[in-house]
Each structure stands twice: as structure tokens, then as C-alpha cells.
Amino acid sequence: MNDFAEKETLKQKQIDEIRDKKIGLGRIIELKSEILSKKQNELKNVKFELQQLEGSSDRILELDQELTKAERELSKAEKNSNIETLKTEVISLQNEKADLDRTLRKLDQEMEQLNHHTTTRTQMEMLTKDKADKDEQIRKIKSRHSDELNSLLGYFPNKKQLEDWLHSKSKEINQTRDRLAKLNKELASAEQNKNHMNNELKRKEEQLSSYEDKLFDVCGSQDFESDLDRLKEEIEKSSKQRAMLAGATAVYSQFITQLTDENQACCPVCQRIFHTEAELQDVISDLQSKLRLAPDKLKSTESELKKKEKRRDEMLGLVPMRQSIIDLKEKEIPELRNKLQNVNRDMQRLKNDIEEQETLLGTIMPEEESAKQCLTDVTIMERLQMELKDVERKIAQQAAKLQGLDLDRTVQQVNQEKQEKQHKLDTVSSKIELNRKLIQDQQEQIQYLKSITNELKSEKLQISTNLQRRQQLEEQTVEFSTEVQSLYREIKDAKEQISPLETALEKFQQEKEELIYKKNTSSKITQDKMNDIKEKVKNIHGYMKNIENYIQDGKDDYKKQKETELDKVVAQLSECEKCKENINKEMGIMRQDIDTQKIQERWLQDNLTLRKRNEELKEVEEERKQHLKEMGQMQVLQMKNDHQKLEEKIESIKRNHSLAIGRQKGYEEEIIHFKKELRDPQFRDAEEKYREMMIVMRTTELVNKDLDIYYKTLDQAIMKFHSMKMEEINKIIRDLWRSTYRGQDIEYIEIRSDADENISASDKRRNYNYRVVMLKGDTALDMRGRCSAGQKVLASLIIRLALAETFCLNCGILALDEPTTNLDRENIESLAHALVEIIKSRSQQRNFQLLVITHDEDFVELLGRSEYVEKFYRIKKNIDQCSEIVKCNVNSLVSYVH
């Protein structure tokens, strides 16, 4: 063992020395590789710089040309620029603009002075134009509808006469529509009845075809009754043949037994004695062959009988179907066809009546529609006539105010001059902006050319500097290449030194592992030998101790005594074996005797049974004859049918019994399984858990019921509030529209909300579909797609005003952005009047403010005629073209209505 330890220490020392050498060489290779990588990168950079410097000479020539060109363009741009002239022109234009601003302010003051007299004159012109327009509208209405109304009524009516005529026509149309609806309903009912009859006829014809196909599949012909009688006769013959074959088996077996067993053989039927053994054997062989064939014949006969009985049962099951076929052919289908013809005649009559009513309706409705169109214009004409009287009265009042007034300049003349000055001011501002842009463009161009010139000079200087470094870079290239080659050689030498060291290291490690393995093996063998020797010594000591105890206890004499007793027992056992063999021989002889006695007993018993069966056979024959006599007086077919039904019933009961037993076993297994489950913790406390959950469920149901009542009550209250607010909004919209809109085609508008009736209040949130409708008389039409852009804008403004009036009581700020867009002059004036009325009604409200953003000065002037608007804010540009807000007086506006 010491030798192994010394060898292992020596090998480990050699391995450590070689590993240290290998690690040192690896570090050298790693260091040299890092230096090599750095040198390669430096060499690559130097070569890249040299490559770039190769085209630098040509690039210097190009840069000289580009620099000359850029300097020439810069000199030309500086020579052609007129920046100072433009700046002087800008100053002159700014002075001119200041003069124009002063002139405009003077014109504004003059306009303010003329504004007081202009209001009256403007109103006079507006009223005169309004009078002419109304006269023209009345003339157009009369010329448009004169011929049409004269053809309908015979004269040109007023509004009340035309409405009475329309009422009578509407009543006639409604009556005609009612008759037409009634006829359509009767026609739809007749068509539905016809479809039902067609479906029923088709169903019965398909049913008849199906029944006939089934009947033909079973019978093969249409003569059902004769086939059924013939099948019953065949079944009776097959039953008799089966009975005969079943009895033949027992008779043939008995005949063979009698011919074989009796001492004096004779024929069992005719009692003829067989004189020779050959005759006897022929008869026995013949009977045996018939006995062998009898089971096959019986089986085939029974199979054929079952098939015929099955076919008979199928045919008996088709008896009701046969009766159904007769009923369908002779009664049900002909009756349906007759009814269908009657329905077709009724439908034709109804179609003729409907056509007559539709023709009548087509004549009346165009007349009513024409009259309705005329009614609108007649209503407008009456209103225009009333308004015309009012306008004439106002014209007289304004003419009285203007008596004795003579002004040198009119508002139109001042406004014309103001527009000319404003146009000139805009032109001067445009010129100033253009000159400023030209100055900026010329400055940017000169600056751009200067930057290009500086960049070219910088690039030329950089290339010149790099050309001076070319010699230095070439020397560095040679130096770096030499160092790289040297490092490659050093790394290669180090790798060549590592290869034999790795081989030697692997060899020494393998030798060390073999040495360790031998050491462990030798140690294990030595230890096993020592353990075996120790075990043997231990066993020897145990044996010695047992021997000593055996001698001390005196068991040697006891052993000899027992050996003597064993010899005696062996002798007794031998004698018993001999007695056993003798008894077994006697038992064998007795078993043979018993078997012989059993055979004789069985043979005697068979003879007794045979004699008894012969006596019974005679009795059965007598009973059979008696039964045959009795059967002659009975209804055999009926009894067979009853018997067969009873057998089927018994079979059915047996099947049901078997099924019930199977289900009972299944239920018993399930009961056992469920009892086992009931013992689990999940179901053990089921009643207590059920009681607790029942309490929770009942409580929840009561809470849900209360919540449902609360929800329905709240929904009804919200619905009521919604209806009230909609009525309030529509009232405000109607008043604003009538006071604002000057057209005659729409009397007023309103918002209508349609709730989704398919959703109950308790299901989810109620949905509303809002739409804006326009009304004329009793007719309401959706405004979407039927109104002009101006009507849309006006409706939008009025709806927003109504919503603000209804819902914004605590927030009294109302803002309108360009409210006059797409509105004509009359509607603009009406809108201004409506806004003044709103201001007037809200004048007592402290937090009310109306903000109007507009470009329409006429609209602002119309608002300024009221006593509630004195100032407004104008946004315009100052001398520096920056926007500024100026507070102005309403009287400074010049507004007129064309």
C-alpha cells in the first residue's frame, strides 16, 4: 500500500509540473493574441486612411473649381441684391398705411354720425321691399292654383272652404281604405287557408303513397285479404308437420330400442317376426337414418313456420293501415280537393273587389293631394294678405318720421368710400409683406452661398493636412505589418510547445487513474479476505461452544434412545403399508360390483319407465281422440290466436321482468353508491347548508322584488320627467321658429323621441331615438334630407337655444359661432329679433351672458338696435399685421338690408 501511495504522489507531481507549463504558455498565447488584435485594428485604420488619401489630389482640384464657382456666385448675388431699396420702399408703404388707417377712423366716425338717421331710412326701404315681395307672392299663388282649384271646386276658395272640401274627401278615402283593408285581410285569410289545404292535401297524398308502398312491400300485391287467408292455411299445415316431426323422433327411438333389446324381434307396428338377422338390421338402419334426418327437417320446418308467423303478424298489423288507405282514397282527399276549388273561386272574387277599390282610391287620392298642396299656399296667401296690411301701416308711420329730412351723404356713399379705402389698405399691407419676404429671401440666399464657400475652404484645408501625414502613415503600415508577422510566429511556437505537453499530461493522468484503480482493487481484495477469516473464526468459536454445551447436558444417551424408537416406528410403518395395499384391492373389487349393480338397476328402471310410458301413451291417445272430438266443436283459429297472444304476452312479461330485474340491480348499485356519497363531508351537512342557502335565496328574492319595484317607479318618474321636458323644449322651439322663420313652407318644427318598445324597463337601459320633424297643417315629415342648408342652420340654432333655455338655468352663458351661415336676409333679421327677445326675457337674470361670434356686421347692427346691446369687440390687424381686440360702439356700424 505504501508503494502505491509513493507512485501516486510522484505521478501527481509530474502532472502539476506539466500543467503549470501549459498554463504559462496559454497565458503567453492569450497576451500575444490581444496584442495581435490591437495591431491588426491599427494597421486596418492606417490602410483605410491611406486609401482615402489616394484620391485627395484629384479632390483638391475639384474643390478649387467649386470654390471659384461659389465665390463667383456669391459676388454676383451681393451685386444683384437690392435690400436697401426694398427697406426704403417698406418704410414708405408703412407711412401710406398709417395715413389710410387715419382716414378709415374718420370714416367710422362719420358713419356713427349718420347711423341714427340711417336706421329709419333702412327700415323704410325694408318695409317697401317687403310690401312688393308680398304682393308678388300673392299674385304667384293665385296664378299657380287658379286653374286647378276651379277644376276641383268650380271656384277659387278661401282656407275654410278648402278645408271643408278636404275633410269630406279624406273621409271618403278612409272609408275606401277600410274596405280595401278588409278585403285584403279576407284575401290573406283565404290564401292562408288555401296554403293550409294544399299542405294538408300533399301530406295526405304522401301518406297514401307511403301506406301503399308499405302494403306492397309486405303483401307483394293489392289482394290483401286473400294473401292473409292463404298465409294462415300455410301456417296451419306447417304446425301439423312440426308436431308430426317432433313425435317421430320419440317413436323412432322407441322402435329402435324395442328391436335391439327384445329377445324375439318383431315389427313394433305390424308385429311381423323377422326370420333373419339381415332383415332386422335393415329395418334398424332404415329407422336410424330417418331418426338422423328428423332433427334437420324439424329445424327447417320450425324456421319456415316462424317466418310465416312473422309475415302473418306484419300483415295483421297492416289491417288498420288498409282501412286508412280506403278512407284517404274515397273520402278525405276528394273532400279536400272540393274545398280547394271553393277557396280558389272566393279568392278570385276578392281580387276583383280589391282591384275596383284600388282604382277608386287611385282616382280620389291625387285629387286630395292636389288640394292639400293648394291648401298650404291658400293658407300662406291669407297670412300674406294680413301681413301686407300691417306692412302698409308701418310704411305710413316711417314716412311720417322722414318728413323734412335732407342729408348730403347717404350711408351707402360713406360705406362705398370706406370699402375703397379698406381695399387700398389691404393692397398696401400685401405689398409690405411681399417686400419683407423678398428681403428675407435675398438675405437667406447670400448666407447660403457664404456657408457653401466656407465649407469648401475647410474641406480643402483638411485634405492638405492629411496629405502631409501620408509619409508617416506609410511608415506606420510597414511597422505594424512587421509586428503582426512577429506575433503570428510567437503564437505559433507557443501552440507547438503546448501540443506535446497536452499529450504528456493526458498520459500521466491516465497512468495515475490506473494506479488508483489498482490500489483500490488490491485494498478491496485484502479487506474481503480479512472479513472471511474473521467470519470463519467466529463460526469455529460458535461450534466449539455448542459441542461443549451438548456434552455438558448429557444428550448423547438421549440420542441413542431416540434412534431405537425410530427403528420401531419404521417397522410399524412398513406393516401398515402392507395392510393399506390389501384394503385398496378389496375396495376396487367392491367398486366393480357396485357399478355392475347400478347398470342392472338402470336397465330395470328403463324397462319400468318404458312400460309406464306405454301406458301413459295409451291414455294420451285416448285423451287426444277425446280432444279431437271436442275440438271439432270449438273455434280452433280463434283459440290459436288467443294462445299466440297469450304467449306473446308471456314473452313480453318475461322481457319486462328481466328488464325490471336489471334496472333493480342498477338501482341497488346506485343506492349503495349514493349512500357512500352521503357519508362524505360534502353531502353530510346538506340539509343545514340547504336551509342556509334557502334563507339567503328567499332574502335575495325579496330584495330583488323591492329593487324591481323601485326601478319601475324610478323609470316611470324619469319617463314622466322626460315627457315634461320634451313638451317644454318643443313649446320653446315652436315659439322661436314662428317668430324667426319667414318662409311659408314650414309652420313649426319639433323634436320627437321614439322609445325602444321591444325592451322592457327591467331588462336594461331604455334607448331613445330622437329626430327633428317639420310640420305643416297635420302633416309631419322628417327634416333629414328634406330641408335646405339655411333651414338646417336655423333649426340647429333654435334647438340649441331651446335646450339652453330648458336645462341651463344655473349656467346662463350662451355662445353662438357664426349663427347666420347659410341664412337668407329675412331669417337673419328674424334670428336677431328672437335673440333680442331672449335677452329681454333674461335681463333680470344676473348670470346671463350671450356671446355671438360673427362676420356679419348687419346682424350685429340688428342686435344693436335693442337697448341691451351697446358695445361689441372687433378683431383686426394693426400696423404690424398683428391681431388686436378693439372695443367698439354699436352706433359705429353701418348696416343695411338689401
Secondary structure, DSSP 8 states (H G I E B T S, - for coil): -HHHHHHHHHHHHHHHHHHHHHHHHHHHHHHHHHHHHHHHHHHHHHHHHHHHHHTHHHHHHHHHHHHHHHHHHHHHHHHH--HHHHHHHHHHHHHHHHHHHHHHHHHHHHHHHHHHHHHHHHHHHHHHHHHHHHHHHHHHHHHHHHHHHHHHHSS---HHHHHHHHHHHHHHHHHHHHHHHHHHHHHHHHHHHHHHHHHHHHHHHHHHHHHHHHHHHHHSSS-HHHHHHHHHHHHHHHHHHHHHHHHHHHHHHHHHHHHHH-SS-B-TTT--B-SSHHHHHHHHHHHHHHHHHHHHHHHHHHHHHHHHHHHHHHHHHTHHHHHHHHHIIIIIHHHHHHHHHHHHHHHHHHHHHHHHHHHHHHHHHHHHHHHHHHHHHHHHHHHHHHHHHHHHHHHHHHHHHTTT---SS-HHHHHHHHHHHHHHHHHHHHHHHHHHHHHHHHHHHHHHHHHHHHHHHHHHHHHHHHHHTHHHHHHHHHHHHHHHHHHHHHHHHHHHHHHHHHHHHHHHHHHHHHHHHHHHHHHHHHHHHHHHHHHHHHHHHHHHHHHHHHHHTTHHHHHHHHHHHHHHHHHHHHHHHHHHHHHHHHHHHHHHHHHHHHHHHHHHHHHHHHHHHHHHHHHHHHHHHHHHHHHHTS-HHHHHHHHHHHHHHHHHHHHHHHHHHHHHHHHHHHHHHHHHHHTSHHHHTHHHHHHHHHHHHHHHHHHHHHHHHHHHHHHHHHHHHHHHHHHHHHHHHHHHHHHH---SS-SEEEEEEEE-TTS-TTTS---EEEEEEEEETTEEEESTTTS-HHHHHHHHHHHHHHHHHHH-SS--EEEEESTTTT--HHHHHHHHHHHHHHHHHTTT-TT-EEEEE-S-HHHHHHHHTSTT--EEEEEEE-TTS-EEEEEEEGGG------
